[in-house]
Amino acid sequence: MSGVDLDAIQARAEAAALGPWMIGKDNSDRVILAGPFSALLVAKVGNVRNPLLAKDSEFIAHARTDVPALLALVREQQAKIERVQALHSKTCDISGSNCEAVADPSMKCTMLVCGPCGESWPCPTITALTETDPSND
């Protein structure tokens, strides 16, 4: 998720009024979004008779609970990926030692394998974790 600042998103979510947020109407028949206190006006979204604007207001109101849930899921998935990456380490098949630990830098190992699975480096697991999805390009 390059370019996404999860810490900034989480800080904004934690600073916002606690939910649940509500969707209602003010005196001008416009959709409003309010926090847990009805006096807290968060946003006016347009005329309630317009179904598209009503959907926008529903989206915004649910963001208060959706964003923290998504943040928790993303952080959980990141932690799982990091655990898998830590298990799959690059090793030099010739010396059996970590290639970065070779004393003579001119002796570059050409037989890199994944230590735990023995596949050529990068192994299919690391490739799956690090390659970008071509359909997103």
VODODO-917032 format. One line per 2 residues: number of its first residue (from 1); their letters; for each residue x, y, z of N, C-alpha, C. Coordinates in steps of 0.05 Angstrom, whole numbers, plus 5000, padded with zeros to 4 digits. Layout:
# VODODO-917032
NUM = A = X:Y:Z:X:Y:Z:X:Y:Z; ...
***
This chain:
# VODODO-917032
1 = MS = 5017:4976:5000:5000:5000:5000:5018:5025:5000; 5035:5027:4981:5052:5050:4980:5036:5076:4977
3 = GV = 5046:5097:4990:5032:5122:4989:5009:5125:5008; 5003:5105:5024:4981:5106:5043:4994:5108:5071
5 = DL = 4988:5130:5085:4998:5135:5112:4978:5125:5132; 4981:5100:5140:4962:5088:5159:4962:5102:5186
7 = DA = 4986:5112:5195:4987:5126:5220:4971:5152:5219; 4972:5166:5197:4957:5191:5194:4927:5185:5193
9 = IQ = 4919:5164:5178:4891:5157:5177:4881:5149:5204; 4897:5133:5219:4889:5124:5245:4887:5148:5264
11 = AR = 4905:5167:5263:4903:5191:5280:4878:5207:5275; 4871:5210:5249:4846:5224:5243:4821:5209:5253
13 = AE = 4822:5183:5250:4799:5166:5259:4797:5168:5290; 4819:5167:5304:4818:5168:5333:4810:5195:5343
15 = AA = 4816:5217:5328:4810:5244:5337:4780:5251:5332; 4767:5237:5314:4739:5242:5307:4721:5234:5330
17 = AL = 4697:5246:5332:4678:5239:5352:4671:5210:5350; 4667:5197:5373:4660:5169:5373:4633:5164:5360
19 = GP = 4629:5141:5348:4604:5135:5336:4585:5123:5356; 4562:5114:5347:4555:5114:5319:4546:5142:5310
21 = WM = 4553:5148:5285:4543:5172:5273:4515:5167:5261; 4501:5188:5257:4473:5185:5248:4468:5201:5222
23 = IG = 4448:5194:5208:4439:5209:5184:4412:5220:5191; 4408:5245:5186:4383:5258:5192:4377:5281:5173
25 = KD = 4358:5297:5179:4352:5320:5162:4351:5345:5180; 4360:5368:5169:4356:5393:5183:4331:5407:5173
27 = NS = 4327:5431:5181:4302:5445:5174:4299:5451:5144; 4322:5451:5130:4321:5456:5101:4318:5431:5085
29 = DR = 4311:5408:5098:4308:5383:5084:4333:5373:5071; 4356:5380:5082:4381:5371:5072:4392:5348:5090
31 = VI = 4406:5330:5079:4417:5308:5094:4440:5319:5111; 4440:5312:5136:4463:5320:5154:4475:5295:5166
33 = LA = 4499:5297:5174:4512:5276:5188:4520:5286:5215; 4512:5273:5236:4519:5282:5263:4532:5261:5278
35 = GP = 4549:5269:5297:4563:5251:5315:4543:5241:5336; 4554:5231:5358:4536:5220:5378:4519:5241:5392
37 = FS = 4527:5266:5390:4511:5287:5402:4497:5301:5379; 4471:5302:5378:4456:5313:5355:4464:5342:5349
39 = AL = 4475:5356:5369:4483:5384:5364:4509:5386:5347; 4523:5364:5345:4548:5364:5330:4543:5359:5300
41 = LV = 4543:5381:5285:4538:5379:5256:4564:5373:5243; 4566:5351:5229:4591:5343:5216:4592:5351:5187
43 = AK = 4570:5347:5172:4571:5354:5144:4542:5356:5133; 4539:5375:5115:4514:5375:5100:4520:5363:5073
45 = VG = 4503:5345:5064:4509:5329:5040:4491:5335:5017; 4470:5350:5020:4453:5356:4997:4424:5349:5003
47 = NV = 4408:5352:4984:4379:5348:4987:4373:5318:4991; 4358:5312:5011:4352:5284:5018:4336:5270:4996
49 = RN = 4323:5285:4980:4307:5273:4958:4325:5262:4936; 4350:5270:4935:4368:5260:4915:4381:5234:4925
51 = PL = 4374:5211:4913:4383:5185:4924:4414:5182:4923; 4427:5195:4904:4456:5193:4903:4469:5207:4927
53 = LA = 4458:5230:4934:4469:5245:4957:4462:5230:4983; 4440:5218:4984:4433:5202:5008:4453:5179:5011
55 = KD = 4462:5167:4989:4482:5145:4990:4509:5157:4999; 4516:5181:4990:4540:5194:5000:4540:5198:5030
57 = SE = 4517:5207:5040:4515:5211:5069:4517:5185:5084; 4506:5164:5074:4509:5138:5086:4538:5129:5087
59 = FI = 4552:5133:5065:4580:5126:5063:4596:5141:5084; 4591:5167:5086:4606:5184:5105:4600:5175:5134
61 = AH = 4575:5171:5140:4567:5163:5167:4580:5137:5175; 4581:5118:5156:4593:5092:5163:4623:5092:5164
63 = AR = 4636:5113:5152:4665:5115:5153:4675:5115:5181; 4659:5125:5200:4668:5127:5228:4675:5099:5239
65 = TD = 4661:5079:5231:4666:5052:5240:4681:5035:5219; 4677:5042:5194:4690:5027:5173:4721:5031:5172
67 = VP = 4729:5057:5176:4758:5063:5174:4773:5049:5196; 4765:5050:5222:4780:5035:5242:4781:5005:5237
69 = AL = 4759:4994:5227:4758:4965:5221:4778:4959:5199; 4779:4975:5178:4798:4970:5156:4827:4974:5165
71 = LA = 4832:4994:5182:4859:4998:5192:4868:4973:5208; 4851:4963:5224:4858:4939:5240:4864:4915:5221
73 = LV = 4848:4912:5201:4852:4890:5182:4879:4893:5167; 4884:4917:5157:4909:4922:5142:4933:4917:5160
75 = RE = 4932:4927:5185:4955:4923:5203:4959:4893:5209; 4937:4879:5212:4939:4850:5217:4951:4836:5193
77 = QQ = 4943:4843:5169:4954:4831:5145:4984:4838:5142; 4991:4863:5148:5019:4871:5146:5036:4854:5165
79 = AK = 5026:4850:5189:5041:4834:5209:5045:4805:5200; 5024:4794:5187:5027:4766:5177:5047:4765:5154
81 = IE = 5047:4785:5137:5067:4786:5115:5095:4788:5126; 5099:4805:5146:5125:4808:5158:5135:4782:5171
83 = RV = 5117:4767:5183:5124:4741:5195:5132:4721:5174; 5118:4720:5152:5125:4702:5130:5152:4710:5118
85 = QA = 5156:4736:5113:5182:4745:5102:5205:4738:5121; 5201:4740:5147:5222:4734:5166:5229:4704:5165
87 = LH = 5210:4687:5158:5216:4658:5156:5232:4651:5131; 5228:4666:5109:5241:4660:5084:5265:4678:5081
89 = SK = 5289:4667:5086:5313:4683:5085:5332:4674:5062; 5346:4694:5052:5364:4689:5029:5390:4676:5041
91 = TC = 5398:4654:5028:5422:4639:5037:5438:4632:5013; 5464:4631:5017:5482:4622:4996:5485:4591:4997
93 = DI = 5477:4578:4976:5476:4549:4976:5504:4537:4977; 5524:4552:4968:5551:4541:4967:5563:4539:4995
95 = SG = 5562:4561:5009:5575:4561:5036:5555:4555:5058; 5529:4557:5052:5509:4552:5073:5507:4576:5092
97 = SN = 5521:4598:5086:5519:4621:5103:5503:4643:5090; 5494:4662:5105:5479:4685:5095:5498:4701:5077
99 = CE = 5489:4707:5052:5506:4720:5033:5516:4747:5042; 5500:4762:5058:5509:4787:5068:5531:4784:5089
101 = AV = 5534:4760:5100:5554:4755:5121:5581:4745:5110; 5583:4742:5084:5608:4732:5071:5630:4753:5076
103 = AD = 5653:4744:5086:5674:4763:5094:5686:4778:5071; 5690:4765:5048:5702:4778:5025:5680:4787:5006
105 = PS = 5675:4814:5004:5654:4824:4987:5658:4818:4957; 5682:4813:4949:5687:4806:4921:5677:4778:4914
107 = MK = 5673:4762:4934:5663:4734:4931:5632:4735:4932; 5620:4743:4910:5591:4745:4909:5580:4717:4904
109 = CT = 5561:4709:4920:5548:4683:4916:5530:4684:4892; 5532:4664:4875:5514:4661:4852:5493:4640:4856
111 = ML = 5494:4627:4879:5475:4605:4884:5457:4612:4907; 5440:4633:4903:5422:4641:4924:5398:4624:4926
113 = VC = 5391:4615:4950:5367:4600:4954:5353:4610:4979; 5328:4603:4981:5313:4609:5006:5320:4588:5026
115 = GP = 5331:4596:5048:5340:4577:5069:5319:4556:5077; 5295:4565:5085:5276:4545:5095:5264:4526:5073
117 = CG = 5260:4537:5049:5247:4519:5029:5266:4509:5008; 5290:4519:5006:5310:4509:4987:5305:4517:4958
119 = ES = 5285:4533:4953:5279:4542:4925:5299:4564:4917; 5302:4568:4891:5319:4590:4882:5308:4616:4893
121 = WP = 5327:4634:4899:5319:4660:4910:5313:4680:4888; 5291:4695:4889:5271:4694:4910:5253:4671:4906
123 = CP = 5245:4658:4928:5228:4635:4926:5200:4644:4918; 5182:4625:4910:5155:4633:4902:5140:4648:4924
125 = TI = 5145:4641:4949:5131:4655:4970:5139:4685:4971; 5165:4690:4971:5174:4718:4971:5165:4733:4946
127 = TA = 5166:4719:4923:5157:4731:4898:5128:4739:4900; 5112:4721:4911:5083:4727:4914:5078:4751:4932
129 = LT = 5095:4754:4952:5091:4776:4971:5102:4803:4961; 5121:4802:4943:5135:4827:4935:5127:4836:4907
131 = ET = 5117:4819:4890:5110:4827:4863:5085:4844:4863; 5084:4863:4845:5059:4879:4843:5040:4863:4824
133 = DP = 5015:4867:4829:4994:4853:4813:4993:4867:4786; 4999:4852:4764:4999:4865:4737:4972:4876:4730
135 = SN = 4951:4867:4741:4924:4877:4734:4920:4905:4746; 4937:4913:4766:4935:4939:4778:4952:4960:4764
137 = D = 4969:4951:4745:4986:4970:4731:4972:4986:4710
***
